[in-house]
């Protein structure tokens, strides 16, 4: 086993980390994590950190869960891997049997892949080919929301709207339509001081007008609309009301356009219901899921669709109508076993409903952060919370990019035994579903202390 120094030596010499400017680590080392238990991670020195972002939004039942560990171990002794083309296995069947019972009955055909980006890539190809198979050759374009993020593969980037991530790769992207996002935190029509859960902002969904005009004008060319339901994650944890999805579902149905919900980040209890679409009372034509599917243990993803879409590929014309897409680790038995144990834990512990008191407490504690003038907005939904950091809410002053306030907060959070990973000037919490009120108190108390220290330091440097 590599010790801390040997691990760091190899890391410095050879490893390129994702979403990381490596020069920022020229004079500092990354943390060497070696274990995890519950809501905490532990580094090579034995220092503990509250995993406040659920290890990139995927950890559900905490680290080192014995039920998940046991399920994977048992499967390891049976079958670790097999191709999935023309072959099936019990873990895949059991997983789908259990998962189908948790979904709307209309969502009944399941296509396996490996991660969130590929589940969305599958959805795009599936929607495109659906219209081709039906003889409608004009429906080749997609609609996505401003500031959308659906992954980093070429297709997923083509329906991505975060300039920081996607602008450089414009020559690689196919043409799609972009519509303004329902961005409640920056909406000029919002009447409330804070977004909170985006249910009582006082607006009339003026943000939907642009989407309606676009689809009414271009529907003959649009194969599908893809959205992250209720929350745009990489956009800064931006929530919007369920009514937007209701209007979007009605509009797409009226104009013969497919609707894709990217629930990679919002699925599996994270928003307070098993899936975010439940809160809007609508069902998409295609549903994408990953992250929480295996509770963050192993790579696995699913793209779920309707019988109508499946039947468009069901044909004697194998060369023309077969869905030619696949991955080496499609429906990996070990990953399926992790997902099975994950779903069993949801049933055993009545999640997320059994955590309603903890959620209400989490939201109430976030609302108290309104006392700080450096908090520009407060948002929450289920186990997700976010605040925007500003120089002054009263004077409507923002921080400059050169302040690198998000990175400063990240570094300071580590000193306070927290793992925060801000999105620019947005600080967010993606809590595991097993979090307790005591955990919430500790996490938010340490978060407030971290923010106050960084804000005071910046103000002192500016001579304020």
N, C-alpha and C positions, 0 to 999 in steps of 0.2 A: 504493500500500500504506500502510495506517495505521501510524504509528509508535506507540511505547509510550504517550506522553502523550495522543495523540488517541484511542487505543483506550480508555484509562482514563477520559477525559473523557466519552465516549459511555456507557461502562459505568456510571459514577457517576450519570449523568443519566437513564438509561433501562432498564438491564438488571436483571432480577429472576432471581437464580440459584436452581437447584433445591436443596432440602434445606438451605437456608442462611438463618439469621436475619440479614437484611441489616443490622440495627443493629450486629452484631458487626464490620461493615466500615465503620462510620461514620468511624473514625479510622485505617483501614488499607486498603491497596489489595489486590485480588486479584492473583495472579501472572499475568503476561501471557506465556503459552506461545506459542512461535513455531515450534518444530521438535521432532522426535523421531528418535532413532536407537537401534535395539536396545532395551535395557532402560532407556534414559534419555530424559528430556524436557529441553528447553532453553528458558529464558525470554528475554525481550527484551534482557536485560543479558548474556546468554551464560552464565548460571549453570546448571549441570546438576543434575538431580534423578533419583534412581533411582525409577522408576515401580513402587513396591512393591505397588500395588493394581491393576495391569494396567488402568489407566484405567477404573475402575468395573467391574472383573472381566471385561473383554471382550478385551483385547489378548492374543494367543496367541503370535505369532512375532516379537514386537518391533515397534518403530516403524520406518517407512521401509523395509519389506521390499521388495527389488527385484522379486521374483516377483509379489507382490500388486500392486505398482504397475504392472507391465507388463501384467498380465491386465486390470486396469481400463482402462488406456490403450488397449489393443487393442479392447476392446468399445466404448469411447467413439466410435471411428471407424465402428462398425457400426450400433449401435442403443442409444440412451440410455434410452428409455422407450416403453412401449406398454401399453394396457389389457390385462388378462389374462382378461377374461370372454369365453369363446369364442375366444380367441386364445392361442397358445403361442409359444415361441421356443427356439432351441437352448441358450442358457445355462441356462434352467430345466430342460430335459430332461437336460442333462449333469450338472447339480448333483444332481438326484434319482437319476439312475443311479449316480453315485458314492456318494452318501450311503446309498442302500438297501443297498449291498454292505457297509456298516459296521454296519448295524443287524440286529437279530433279524428273520428272514424274516416273522414275523407282523405286523410294522409295515411296511405296504406302501402306504398311501394318505397323500398329503402335501398339506396345505393351507397356502398361503403367507399371511404377514402381515408386519408391520413391526418389531415389538419384542417383548420378553419379556412385557409385560403383555397385549398383544393376542393373543399365542399362547395364553396361559392363558384369556383371555376367549373365544377361539374354542373351546377345549376344553370350557369350561363350557356354552356354548350348544350345542355338538355333542352333549355327553352328555345335556343336557336334551331336545333334540329327538329324539335317538335313541329314548328311551323313548316320547315322544309319537308318533313315527312308527310304533312297534311296537304302539301302542294301550294302553300302560300309562300312564295319566294320573296315577297317584298318585306316581310317582317324580319329584319336583320339588325335592328338597332336596340339599344338599351337606354333606360333612364335611371340616373342615380342622383343622389342628393349632394348638394354642396357640402364640403367637409366630410364626405363619406369615406369610410375605410372598410375594405372587404378583403384585404390581404395583399401580398407582394408578388404574386405570380402575374404574368403578363395580362391575362384576362381580368383578374381581380383588380389590377392597377387601372385597367381601362374603364372601370366604373368606380374609381377612387377620386375623391375631390379634395384631399389634403395636399396643398401645393408643396409643402416641405418634403413630403414623401414621393409625390408623383410627377411634379413639374418637369424634372430633369429627363424623365423617361417618356416624355410625350411622343417622340418618334416611334416608340415601340408599342404604343397603345392604339387599339382600334377606336373609331369614332363612336361616341355615345352622346346622349343628351344630358345636360346637367340642369337640375332644377334647384332653386333656392331652398335651403333647409329650414325646417321648423325650429329655429334656434331661439328658444325661449329666453335664454340668459342674455341675449343681445337684441331682443325684439323691441322695436319702438312702440308697439301696441300694448306691451305688458303694463298692467295697472298696479300690480303688487310690487313691493320693494324688492322681494327676493323670488326666485323661481320656485323654491321648495320642491314639491312633487309634480309641478307643472299642471296641476288640476284646477287651480284657482288664480290664473294669471290675469283674468279680466279681458282677454283678447277675444276676437271673433274668428280666429283661425285665418286671418288675412294672408298668412304665409302659404295657404293652399291654392290661392288664386293662380299663381304662376304654374304650378303642377297641372291644374285643370286646363289652363289655356294650352300648355304644351301637348298634353295627351289628346285633347280635342282636335288640335291641328295636325299632329303627326302620328296618330294611332295606326294608320295603315302601314307605317314603317317600323313600329315599335313591337319587338318581341316580348319584352318584359320590363317591369320596373323592379329594381332591387333596393331595399331599405333595411336599416337596422331598426327593428321595432322598439319604440319608446325611448331609446337612448342611442346617440351617436358617440361611440367610445373615444376614438382617437381625436375626435373634434373637440375634446375637452370635457368629456362626460357631460354631454348636453342632452337633457331630457325634453320630451315634448308630449302633449296630451294624447290619450287613446283616440280621441275624436278624429285626429288627423288620419290614423290608420283606417277608421271606419269610412271616411270620405274617400280615401284612396282605393279601398276595396270596391266600393260602389262604382267609382269612376272606371277602374280597370275592367270590371265585369261588363259595364255598359259599352265599352269600346273594344272588347275582345283582346285585351292585353293581359298577359300573365303577370302574377305578382309573386315576387320572391322575398321571403323574410330571412335575413341573416341573423340567426339567433346564436351565433358562435359565442358571443360574450354575454348575452342576456338569458340564455337558456339554463335549465336545471336549478331553478329556485332563486337565481340571483336577484331578480326584480321583485321577489315576494310571491310570485306564482311560479309553477313549474316552467312555463314558457310565457314570454311577454305577450304573445298574441292573445292569450286568454283574457287579458285585462281589457282588450278592445272588443272582444266578442266576435272576431273575424278570423277566417282561416285563409292562409295563402295557398297558392297553387304549388309552391315549392318552399320547403323549409330546410335551412342549413344549420347544422349543429356540430360542435366539437368541444374544445376546452373542458367544460364540466362533464362531458359525456363519460369520461373515465375518472372523474374527480381529480384530474391533473396528474394521473399516474403514468399513462402510456399514450402514445399518439394514436388517435382514432377520430374519424369524422363520418357523418352521415348526411346525405342529401335525400330528403323525403318528399315524395310527390304523390299525385293522385292517380287513380286508376285510368282516368281519361288520358293523361299524359303518357303513362306506361303503354297503353294500347296503341298509341301512335307509332311505337317502336316494335310492336309485336307483329311479325310478318314473315312470310316465306321468302321475302326479298332480303336475304341475310346481308348481302353486300351493300345494299342501299339504305336499309333502315336500322341496322344494328347500331347500338350506341358504342362506338369505339373509344372507350376510355377505361383506364385502369391503373393500378399502382401495385408494386411488388408486395407491399404489406397490407393490401386490401383485406379487411376483416381478419386481421391477425388474431389468432385464438387467445393469446395472452392479453391483448388489449380488450378483446370482447369480454374476457373473464373479469377484468377490472371494471368494465362498464356494468356487467351484471351485478357485481357486489355493490357498486355505487347505487344502482336502482333499488336493490334490496334495502340498503340503508335509508333511502328516501322513504320507503314503505314502513320499515321498522320504527323509524323515529318520527313518522308523520310530518316530514319536511315538505315545504317550508312553513306550513301552517302552525306547527308547534312552537315556532320561534316568533310569533306575532308580538308578544310582549317585549322581547329583546329588540325587535325592529322598531317598535314605537319608541322605546327608550333611546335607541341610536338616533332616530330622527329628532327627538326632543333635545338631545344633547348638541346635535349639530345646529339647531335653531338658536341655541344660546350663544353661538359664535357671532351672532349679529351685533354683540356688544363691542366688537373690535372694528375700528374704522378702516383697518387694512383688509377687511373681508368685503369684497365687491359683490359677491353673490353666494347663495347657499342653495344646494340642490341635493336631493336624495330620492331614491326609489329602491325599496327592498333593502338588500345588504350593501348597496352602493351609495356613497356619499361624496360630495365634492364642494370645494370652495375656491373662489378666484381671489388671488392676492393682488391688491392694488396699493398705491401710495396713500390714497385717501378716497374712501367711498363718498364722503361728504363733498369733497371738492372735485370728484370725478377725475382723479389723476391716476394714470397707470404707471407701472414700472417700465423702464427702458430694457430692451433686449440685452444691452451690454451689462446690465446688472446680474444676468444669469441667476436670477433669484430661484428658479426651480432647481438648478444644480446645487446652489448653496443650501437650500432646504434639504435636499437629498443627503448631502454630506453631514449636515447637522443632525438629521434624524438618526443616522447611524450611531452618533454619540449618545443619543437618548434611547438606544435599544429598539429602534423602529426601522422598518424598511419601507420608506416612502419613495415613490418614483413619479414625480410631478410630470404633467404634460404642460410644458411652458410655465405659465403662472397659475395653473390649476393644480391644486392639491386634492387628491382623491383617496378614497378608501374602498377597497373591494374585499369585503370581509368574508371569511369562510362561514358556512352556514351553521357551524358548531359554536360560534362566538357567544360568550355570555355577557351579562350586564357588567360584570367585573372587568372583563376584557375590554368592553366598550369604554368604561371609565378610564382605564389605564392607557389605552391607545389614544383616546382623544385628549387626555390630560398631557401626555407626552407630546402629542402633535401640537397642541397649543403652546407648550413651552418651546418647542422647536421653532415655531413661527415667530414667537415674540423675540427670541434671541436673534434670529436672522434679520427681522425688520429693524430691531434696535441697532444692530451692527451697520446696516445699510444707511440708516438715518444718521448715525454717528459719522460715517465716512463722508456723507454729504453735508455734514455740518449743520444738520437740522436739530 
